[in-house]
Each structure stands twice: as C-alpha cells, then as structure tokens.
Amino acid sequence: MGGISNGMPINFEVIIKPTPSISKEQETINLATKEQSTLCIEGRHDPCIVPRAVVVIEAIAALSVLELM
C-alpha cells in the first residue's frame, strides 16, 4: 500500500528496451531478396540510454501523480 494520503512510497517497475542500433557489424536477412547480408550502421550512436531515461521516468511519474490529483 502506498500513496500520497498515507505517506508511503509509491513503487513501480520500469522496463527499457535495448538500443536498436549498435555500431557492431551484424548478420541479417534481406527481406526483399531473402538472402543473408551484413548490416553495419555507421554514425554516432548512444550505447547506454539509462542516464537520460531516469530523468524521463521521474518526469512521467510526477505528471501521472499530478494528473490524479
């Protein structure tokens, strides 16, 4: 039991999906030709989004509580 009225903490779990693009070369299937191919994504990619995700989750939780008031 938790909430604003009795002062108990509000606990919930969050699941974050892995970053979809990584800089490592990967084996894949070309759906158009049905042949095996290699996928190499170039450019700047973030390997860990957790530091930014914490701020977003806190903001969403605060907005959700505010909406219920």
N, CA, C and O atoms as CSV, one atom per row, in Angstrom:
chain,resi,resn,atom,element,x,y,z
A,1,MET,N,N,0.847,-1.175,0.000
A,1,MET,CA,C,0.000,0.000,0.000
A,1,MET,C,C,0.893,1.239,0.000
A,1,MET,O,O,1.766,1.372,0.858
A,2,GLY,N,N,0.689,2.112,-0.919
A,2,GLY,CA,C,1.487,3.328,-0.963
A,2,GLY,C,C,0.690,4.452,-1.577
A,2,GLY,O,O,-0.257,4.222,-2.328
A,3,GLY,N,N,1.070,5.641,-1.260
A,3,GLY,CA,C,0.368,6.756,-1.861
A,3,GLY,C,C,0.591,8.057,-1.141
A,3,GLY,O,O,1.322,8.129,-0.153
A,4,ILE,N,N,-0.050,9.083,-1.652
A,4,ILE,CA,C,0.109,10.427,-1.120
A,4,ILE,C,C,-0.598,10.574,0.222
A,4,ILE,O,O,-0.087,11.250,1.115
A,5,SER,N,N,-1.770,9.950,0.381
A,5,SER,CA,C,-2.575,10.172,1.584
A,5,SER,C,C,-1.961,9.586,2.849
A,5,SER,O,O,-2.158,10.143,3.929
A,6,ASN,N,N,-1.224,8.480,2.753
A,6,ASN,CA,C,-0.656,7.881,3.960
A,6,ASN,C,C,0.864,8.035,4.059
A,6,ASN,O,O,1.460,7.536,5.013
A,7,GLY,N,N,1.496,8.699,3.119
A,7,GLY,CA,C,2.924,8.981,3.190
A,7,GLY,C,C,3.840,7.835,2.807
A,7,GLY,O,O,5.059,7.969,2.906
A,8,MET,N,N,3.288,6.714,2.375
A,8,MET,CA,C,4.112,5.573,1.975
A,8,MET,C,C,4.676,5.814,0.570
A,8,MET,O,O,4.063,6.517,-0.232
A,9,PRO,N,N,5.836,5.234,0.276
A,9,PRO,CA,C,6.413,5.410,-1.061
A,9,PRO,C,C,5.573,4.713,-2.134
A,9,PRO,O,O,4.911,3.708,-1.876
A,10,ILE,N,N,5.620,5.268,-3.325
A,10,ILE,CA,C,4.946,4.661,-4.472
A,10,ILE,C,C,6.019,3.928,-5.271
A,10,ILE,O,O,6.935,4.556,-5.801
A,11,ASN,N,N,5.910,2.617,-5.358
A,11,ASN,CA,C,6.896,1.795,-6.058
A,11,ASN,C,C,6.311,1.269,-7.361
A,11,ASN,O,O,5.146,0.875,-7.412
A,12,PHE,N,N,7.115,1.266,-8.403
A,12,PHE,CA,C,6.719,0.662,-9.668
A,12,PHE,C,C,7.968,0.225,-10.413
A,12,PHE,O,O,9.070,0.694,-10.130
A,13,GLU,N,N,7.787,-0.679,-11.368
A,13,GLU,CA,C,8.897,-1.188,-12.164
A,13,GLU,C,C,8.863,-0.560,-13.548
A,13,GLU,O,O,7.800,-0.223,-14.070
A,14,VAL,N,N,10.044,-0.409,-14.130
A,14,VAL,CA,C,10.172,0.164,-15.464
A,14,VAL,C,C,11.022,-0.780,-16.301
A,14,VAL,O,O,12.029,-1.307,-15.828
A,15,ILE,N,N,10.618,-0.986,-17.531
A,15,ILE,CA,C,11.384,-1.810,-18.461
A,15,ILE,C,C,11.796,-0.922,-19.630
A,15,ILE,O,O,10.969,-0.215,-20.206
A,16,ILE,N,N,13.071,-0.965,-19.971
A,16,ILE,CA,C,13.604,-0.174,-21.082
A,16,ILE,C,C,14.146,-1.136,-22.122
A,16,ILE,O,O,14.965,-2.000,-21.810
A,17,LYS,N,N,13.691,-0.988,-23.355
A,17,LYS,CA,C,14.184,-1.874,-24.405
A,17,LYS,C,C,15.617,-1.503,-24.778
A,17,LYS,O,O,16.011,-0.346,-24.628
A,18,PRO,N,N,16.393,-2.457,-25.256
A,18,PRO,CA,C,17.780,-2.170,-25.638
A,18,PRO,C,C,17.853,-1.180,-26.807
A,18,PRO,O,O,16.902,-1.035,-27.576
A,19,THR,N,N,18.976,-0.519,-26.921
A,19,THR,CA,C,19.201,0.403,-28.033
A,19,THR,C,C,19.141,-0.382,-29.343
A,19,THR,O,O,19.869,-1.363,-29.493
A,20,PRO,N,N,18.291,0.021,-30.298
A,20,PRO,CA,C,18.118,-0.775,-31.510
A,20,PRO,C,C,19.299,-0.736,-32.473
A,20,PRO,O,O,19.493,-1.680,-33.239
A,21,SER,N,N,20.080,0.317,-32.453
A,21,SER,CA,C,21.205,0.408,-33.388
A,21,SER,C,C,22.521,0.409,-32.618
A,21,SER,O,O,22.741,1.222,-31.720
A,22,ILE,N,N,23.381,-0.522,-32.994
A,22,ILE,CA,C,24.705,-0.603,-32.384
A,22,ILE,C,C,25.744,-0.529,-33.490
A,22,ILE,O,O,25.435,-0.799,-34.650
A,23,SER,N,N,26.960,-0.169,-33.148
A,23,SER,CA,C,27.999,0.013,-34.165
A,23,SER,C,C,28.659,-1.298,-34.577
A,23,SER,O,O,29.506,-1.298,-35.470
A,24,LYS,N,N,28.298,-2.398,-33.956
A,24,LYS,CA,C,28.881,-3.703,-34.285
A,24,LYS,C,C,28.241,-4.256,-35.560
A,24,LYS,O,O,27.033,-4.136,-35.760
A,25,GLU,N,N,29.065,-4.863,-36.418
A,25,GLU,CA,C,28.560,-5.466,-37.638
A,25,GLU,C,C,27.693,-6.678,-37.285
A,25,GLU,O,O,28.070,-7.489,-36.439
A,26,GLN,N,N,26.517,-6.800,-37.944
A,26,GLN,CA,C,25.567,-7.857,-37.611
A,26,GLN,C,C,25.135,-8.620,-38.857
A,26,GLN,O,O,25.042,-8.057,-39.948
A,27,GLU,N,N,24.874,-9.913,-38.674
A,27,GLU,CA,C,24.320,-10.730,-39.746
A,27,GLU,C,C,22.803,-10.540,-39.746
A,27,GLU,O,O,22.178,-10.507,-38.686
A,28,THR,N,N,22.211,-10.415,-40.943
A,28,THR,CA,C,20.772,-10.209,-41.053
A,28,THR,C,C,20.258,-10.848,-42.338
A,28,THR,O,O,21.030,-11.419,-43.108
A,29,ILE,N,N,18.973,-10.750,-42.558
A,29,ILE,CA,C,18.343,-11.267,-43.768
A,29,ILE,C,C,17.700,-10.098,-44.510
A,29,ILE,O,O,16.969,-9.305,-43.916
A,30,ASN,N,N,17.978,-9.995,-45.814
A,30,ASN,CA,C,17.331,-9.002,-46.657
A,30,ASN,C,C,15.945,-9.538,-47.006
A,30,ASN,O,O,15.834,-10.530,-47.727
A,31,LEU,N,N,14.890,-8.902,-46.509
A,31,LEU,CA,C,13.534,-9.403,-46.710
A,31,LEU,C,C,13.083,-9.319,-48.163
A,31,LEU,O,O,12.232,-10.104,-48.583
A,32,ALA,N,N,13.624,-8.399,-48.930
A,32,ALA,CA,C,13.229,-8.259,-50.332
A,32,ALA,C,C,13.795,-9.394,-51.182
A,32,ALA,O,O,13.098,-9.946,-52.033
A,33,THR,N,N,15.079,-9.745,-50.947
A,33,THR,CA,C,15.731,-10.773,-51.763
A,33,THR,C,C,15.804,-12.127,-51.067
A,33,THR,O,O,16.168,-13.121,-51.696
A,34,LYS,N,N,15.465,-12.184,-49.787
A,34,LYS,CA,C,15.527,-13.407,-48.973
A,34,LYS,C,C,16.944,-13.981,-48.892
A,34,LYS,O,O,17.122,-15.192,-48.764
A,35,GLU,N,N,17.945,-13.105,-48.966
A,35,GLU,CA,C,19.340,-13.532,-48.883
A,35,GLU,C,C,19.975,-13.001,-47.610
A,35,GLU,O,O,19.573,-11.969,-47.072
A,36,GLN,N,N,20.981,-13.738,-47.142
A,36,GLN,CA,C,21.714,-13.306,-45.955
A,36,GLN,C,C,22.621,-12.139,-46.334
A,36,GLN,O,O,23.250,-12.149,-47.392
A,37,SER,N,N,22.683,-11.143,-45.467
A,37,SER,CA,C,23.548,-9.993,-45.714
A,37,SER,C,C,24.117,-9.494,-44.392
A,37,SER,O,O,23.746,-9.966,-43.318
A,38,THR,N,N,25.020,-8.538,-44.495
A,38,THR,CA,C,25.654,-7.958,-43.321
A,38,THR,C,C,25.159,-6.525,-43.153
A,38,THR,O,O,25.069,-5.765,-44.117
A,39,LEU,N,N,24.841,-6.177,-41.919
A,39,LEU,CA,C,24.349,-4.839,-41.605
A,39,LEU,C,C,25.393,-4.125,-40.766
A,39,LEU,O,O,25.810,-4.626,-39.722
A,40,CYS,N,N,25.813,-2.962,-41.220
A,40,CYS,CA,C,26.767,-2.151,-40.472
A,40,CYS,C,C,26.215,-0.725,-40.408
A,40,CYS,O,O,26.159,-0.028,-41.421
A,41,ILE,N,N,25.816,-0.308,-39.226
A,41,ILE,CA,C,25.256,1.030,-39.039
A,41,ILE,C,C,26.389,1.972,-38.659
A,41,ILE,O,O,27.112,1.731,-37.692
A,42,GLU,N,N,26.534,3.040,-39.423
A,42,GLU,CA,C,27.605,3.993,-39.165
A,42,GLU,C,C,27.027,5.255,-38.551
A,42,GLU,O,O,25.829,5.521,-38.652
A,43,GLY,N,N,27.882,6.015,-37.923
A,43,GLY,CA,C,27.448,7.256,-37.311
A,43,GLY,C,C,27.584,7.193,-35.807
A,43,GLY,O,O,28.119,6.234,-35.250
A,44,ARG,N,N,27.093,8.226,-35.167
A,44,ARG,CA,C,27.191,8.318,-33.712
A,44,ARG,C,C,25.941,7.716,-33.075
A,44,ARG,O,O,24.825,8.154,-33.350
A,45,HIS,N,N,26.132,6.720,-32.231
A,45,HIS,CA,C,25.014,6.057,-31.570
A,45,HIS,C,C,25.297,5.966,-30.087
A,45,HIS,O,O,26.446,5.832,-29.666
A,46,ASP,N,N,24.256,6.038,-29.311
A,46,ASP,CA,C,24.377,6.008,-27.863
A,46,ASP,C,C,24.242,4.570,-27.370
A,46,ASP,O,O,23.164,3.989,-27.497
A,47,PRO,N,N,25.297,3.975,-26.813
A,47,PRO,CA,C,25.209,2.588,-26.354
A,47,PRO,C,C,24.426,2.420,-25.058
A,47,PRO,O,O,23.965,1.318,-24.762
A,48,CYS,N,N,24.265,3.491,-24.277
A,48,CYS,CA,C,23.575,3.386,-22.988
A,48,CYS,C,C,22.663,4.595,-22.798
A,48,CYS,O,O,23.131,5.724,-22.656
A,49,ILE,N,N,21.350,4.340,-22.799
A,49,ILE,CA,C,20.388,5.437,-22.655
A,49,ILE,C,C,19.884,5.583,-21.229
A,49,ILE,O,O,19.055,6.451,-20.955
A,50,VAL,N,N,20.372,4.749,-20.314
A,50,VAL,CA,C,19.859,4.732,-18.938
A,50,VAL,C,C,20.004,6.079,-18.222
A,50,VAL,O,O,19.046,6.493,-17.569
A,51,PRO,N,N,21.136,6.791,-18.299
A,51,PRO,CA,C,21.222,8.073,-17.580
A,51,PRO,C,C,20.134,9.067,-17.988
A,51,PRO,O,O,19.605,9.787,-17.140
A,52,ARG,N,N,19.800,9.112,-19.264
A,52,ARG,CA,C,18.734,10.018,-19.710
A,52,ARG,C,C,17.355,9.458,-19.395
A,52,ARG,O,O,16.416,10.214,-19.148
A,53,ALA,N,N,17.232,8.141,-19.404
A,53,ALA,CA,C,15.931,7.517,-19.157
A,53,ALA,C,C,15.442,7.780,-17.738
A,53,ALA,O,O,14.239,7.925,-17.522
A,54,VAL,N,N,16.345,7.844,-16.773
A,54,VAL,CA,C,15.955,8.085,-15.379
A,54,VAL,C,C,15.223,9.417,-15.253
A,54,VAL,O,O,14.202,9.498,-14.571
A,55,VAL,N,N,15.724,10.442,-15.891
A,55,VAL,CA,C,15.099,11.769,-15.832
A,55,VAL,C,C,13.711,11.729,-16.467
A,55,VAL,O,O,12.769,12.317,-15.936
A,56,VAL,N,N,13.582,11.049,-17.583
A,56,VAL,CA,C,12.294,10.955,-18.273
A,56,VAL,C,C,11.287,10.180,-17.424
A,56,VAL,O,O,10.125,10.575,-17.336
A,57,ILE,N,N,11.714,9.092,-16.806
A,57,ILE,CA,C,10.819,8.283,-15.969
A,57,ILE,C,C,10.349,9.076,-14.757
A,57,ILE,O,O,9.175,9.006,-14.393
A,58,GLU,N,N,11.245,9.825,-14.130
A,58,GLU,CA,C,10.850,10.668,-12.993
A,58,GLU,C,C,9.818,11.713,-13.415
A,58,GLU,O,O,8.859,11.969,-12.687
A,59,ALA,N,N,10.011,12.311,-14.579
A,59,ALA,CA,C,9.071,13.329,-15.059
A,59,ALA,C,C,7.705,12.721,-15.362
A,59,ALA,O,O,6.678,13.311,-15.025
A,60,ILE,N,N,7.681,11.558,-15.989
A,60,ILE,CA,C,6.412,10.896,-16.302
A,60,ILE,C,C,5.688,10.488,-15.025
A,60,ILE,O,O,4.466,10.614,-14.937
A,61,ALA,N,N,6.434,9.999,-14.033
A,61,ALA,CA,C,5.818,9.624,-12.752
A,61,ALA,C,C,5.210,10.850,-12.075
A,61,ALA,O,O,4.104,10.778,-11.538
A,62,ALA,N,N,5.927,11.975,-12.098
A,62,ALA,CA,C,5.407,13.206,-11.489
A,62,ALA,C,C,4.151,13.687,-12.211
A,62,ALA,O,O,3.190,14.110,-11.568
A,63,LEU,N,N,4.152,13.627,-13.535
A,63,LEU,CA,C,2.969,14.036,-14.295
A,63,LEU,C,C,1.783,13.110,-14.030
A,63,LEU,O,O,0.640,13.563,-13.962
A,64,SER,N,N,2.054,11.819,-13.881
A,64,SER,CA,C,0.977,10.865,-13.608
A,64,SER,C,C,0.341,11.122,-12.250
A,64,SER,O,O,-0.882,11.072,-12.117
A,65,VAL,N,N,1.163,11.398,-11.238
A,65,VAL,CA,C,0.630,11.702,-9.907
A,65,VAL,C,C,-0.153,13.011,-9.945
A,65,VAL,O,O,-1.223,13.115,-9.346
A,66,LEU,N,N,0.376,14.003,-10.645
A,66,LEU,CA,C,-0.306,15.294,-10.756
A,66,LEU,C,C,-1.660,15.158,-11.448
A,66,LEU,O,O,-2.629,15.817,-11.072
A,67,GLU,N,N,-1.714,14.298,-12.458
A,67,GLU,CA,C,-2.963,14.090,-13.183
A,67,GLU,C,C,-4.038,13.467,-12.295
A,67,GLU,O,O,-5.227,13.718,-12.495
A,68,LEU,N,N,-3.633,12.659,-11.318
A,68,LEU,CA,C,-4.593,12.001,-10.428
A,68,LEU,C,C,-5.091,12.911,-9.310
A,68,LEU,O,O,-6.053,12.573,-8.620
A,69,MET,N,N,-4.449,14.061,-9.125
A,69,MET,CA,C,-4.851,14.958,-8.037
A,69,MET,C,C,-6.069,15.779,-8.418
A,69,MET,O,O,-6.543,16.587,-7.619
